[in-house]
Amino acid sequence: MRMRHWCLSVATILVLCLPLPTQAAGTLDKIKASKTIALGYRENSVPFSYVGDDNQPWGYSIDLCIKVVAAIVKQLGLDELQLQWLAVTPETRIAKLKSGEIDLECGSTTSSLTRMQEVDFSLSTFIDGGAYLSRRAAGISRIEDLAGKRIAVAAGTTTERVIAEALAEQRLRAELIKVSDHQQGFAALLRGSVDAYAADRSLLIGLVLDSGMQSQWSLGPETFSYEPYALMMRRNDADFRLTVNRELARLSRTGEIYVIYDRWFGFLAKPGSRLENLYFLNGLPE
């Protein structure tokens, strides 16, 4: 019995003497040490995240990230913070986040349970859904008209999956053509190499408005999916996620989020009931 007690004591001492694993520095520590924050943006996700005429990132999600950066500067007591913008695509955004190339993704990314296996998300920032765009002259006015057509879709997006599911549900055969981003999909429409382009409804509206040829295009009436957008960040960094969410909650609580909404969507319509409810629920108290 004494021998067993002695062995347990020695084992305990040995465990206590082992070096403890060094805890990885969090994103806020990284930002404070470098006085730099790396932000991922999309080049063609109008009006959420895109490159303007001045070659700078613009958009609804960009404005939200700028607000978050200001909150970080205040929280960390910094005199200044350098913004490093890096372009990402649907196929590279998660990898660049996990590798540390970017600290926060400011795009049009859907928060999904599958993606949460690799990354974390902020409070939802917008609600959208999958749809399709075609030339008005093509006569595509409902999903049945997509039978036998060539449909472009950006690889790595949730739309890639939901448009395939929607076609299968209707027992429609169509050829899905993968493209790298929204601009490439719209360019394929312009060339006539595809008959339709599938993406989130608000992104399709942005492409049409940016084209200056609004009367030539037709947006399908169906909405195939529920797409809650959010800002994307690395997993298991609760302090950084709280900082991001605290600012997003403040924007909703004070109503400042409506100023940002109006800047990018006000010319189209007021927020729908789903988005109104989202803003209300996001207004968490301190």
Residue pairs with C-beta under 8 A, 6 or more apart in sequence:
25 33
26 237
26 239
26 240
27 103
27 233
27 234
27 237
27 239
27 240
28 72
28 75
28 76
28 239
28 240
28 243
30 103
31 37
31 72
31 76
31 81
31 103
32 76
32 78
35 78
35 80
35 81
35 82
36 81
36 82
36 83
36 84
37 69
37 72
37 81
37 82
37 83
37 84
37 103
37 104
38 84
38 86
38 101
38 102
38 103
38 104
39 57
39 65
39 69
39 83
39 84
39 85
39 86
39 102
39 103
39 104
39 105
39 106
40 86
40 87
40 88
40 93
40 96
40 97
40 101
40 102
40 104
40 105
40 106
40 107
40 232
41 49
41 50
41 51
41 57
41 59
41 61
41 62
41 85
41 86
41 87
41 88
41 106
41 107
42 48
42 49
42 50
42 87
42 88
42 89
42 107
42 108
42 181
43 50
43 51
43 87
43 181
43 183
44 50
44 51
44 181
44 182
44 183
45 59
45 61
45 107
45 108
45 181
45 182
45 203
45 206
46 59
46 182
46 203
46 206
46 207
46 209
46 210
47 59
47 60
47 202
47 206
47 209
47 264
47 265
48 59
48 60
48 61
48 62
48 107
48 108
48 126
48 202
48 203
48 206
48 229
48 264
49 57
49 58
49 59
49 60
49 61
49 62
49 106
49 107
49 108
50 57
50 58
50 59
50 206
51 57
51 58
51 87
52 58
56 85
57 85
57 106
59 106
59 264
60 125
60 126
60 260
60 261
60 263
60 264
60 265
61 106
61 107
61 108
61 125
61 126
61 229
61 231
62 106
63 260
63 263
63 264
64 106
64 125
64 231
64 248
64 251
64 260
65 104
65 106
65 231
67 247
67 251
67 256
67 260
68 104
68 231
68 243
68 244
68 247
68 248
69 81
69 83
70 247
71 243
71 246
71 247
71 250
72 78
72 81
72 243
73 80
73 81
75 243
86 96
86 101
86 102
88 96
88 102
88 105
88 107
89 156
89 180
89 181
90 154
90 155
90 156
90 157
90 180
90 181
91 155
91 156
91 180
93 105
93 107
93 109
93 232
94 115
94 118
94 119
94 232
96 102
97 103
97 105
97 119
97 232
97 233
97 234
98 118
98 119
98 234
100 234
103 233
103 234
103 240
104 231
104 232
104 233
104 244
105 231
105 232
105 233
106 231
107 232
108 126
108 128
108 200
108 203
108 229
109 115
109 121
109 229
109 230
109 232
110 128
110 157
110 158
110 227
110 228
110 229
110 230
111 121
111 124
111 228
111 229
111 230
111 232
112 158
115 121
115 232
116 235
118 235
119 232
119 233
119 234
119 235
120 232
120 233
120 234
120 235
120 236
120 237
120 241
121 230
121 231
121 232
121 233
122 230
122 231
122 232
122 233
122 241
122 244
122 245
122 248
123 230
123 245
123 248
123 249
123 282
124 228
124 229
124 230
124 278
124 282
125 229
125 230
125 231
125 248
126 202
126 228
126 229
126 275
126 278
127 226
127 227
127 228
127 229
127 272
127 274
127 275
127 278
128 200
128 201
128 202
128 203
128 227
128 229
129 200
129 201
129 223
129 224
129 225
129 226
129 227
130 158
130 159
130 162
130 163
130 166
130 198
130 199
130 200
130 201
130 223
130 224
130 225
130 227
131 198
131 199
131 200
131 201
131 204
131 219
131 220
131 222
131 223
131 224
132 140
132 143
132 146
132 151
132 163
132 196
132 197
132 198
132 199
132 204
132 219
132 220
132 222
133 186
133 189
133 196
133 197
133 198
133 199
133 204
133 207
133 208
133 217
133 218
133 219
133 220
134 140
134 189
134 195
134 196
134 197
134 217
134 218
134 220
135 189
135 216
135 217
135 218
136 215
136 216
136 217
136 218
137 216
138 195
138 196
138 218
139 145
140 146
140 149
140 195
140 196
140 218
140 220
141 218
141 220
141 221
142 220
142 221
142 222
143 166
143 167
143 170
143 172
143 220
143 222
144 170
144 172
146 167
146 172
146 174
146 195
146 196
147 172
147 173
147 174
148 173
148 174
149 174
149 175
149 194
149 195
149 196
150 174
150 175
150 177
150 193
150 194
150 195
150 196
151 163
151 174
151 175
151 176
151 177
151 194
151 195
151 196
151 197
151 198
152 176
152 177
152 178
152 179
152 184
152 185
152 188
152 189
152 194
152 196
152 197
152 198
153 159
153 160
153 163
153 176
153 177
153 178
153 179
153 185
153 197
153 198
153 199
154 160
154 178
154 179
154 180
154 181
154 182
154 184
154 185
154 199
155 178
155 179
155 180
157 199
158 225
158 227
159 198
159 199
159 200
159 224
159 225
160 176
160 178
162 224
162 225
163 176
163 198
163 224
164 176
165 224
166 222
166 224
167 173
167 174
177 188
177 193
177 194
179 185
179 188
182 197
182 199
182 203
182 207
183 207
185 194
185 197
185 199
186 197
186 207
186 211
188 194
188 197
189 196
189 197
196 220
197 204
197 207
199 207
200 227
201 219
201 223
202 265
204 219
205 219
205 268
208 214
208 217
208 219
211 217
228 278
231 244
231 248
233 240
233 241
233 244
234 240
245 284
246 286
248 282
249 282
249 283
249 284
250 256
251 257
251 260
252 279
252 280
252 282
252 283
253 283
253 284
253 285
257 279
257 282
258 271
258 279
261 271
261 275
265 271
271 279
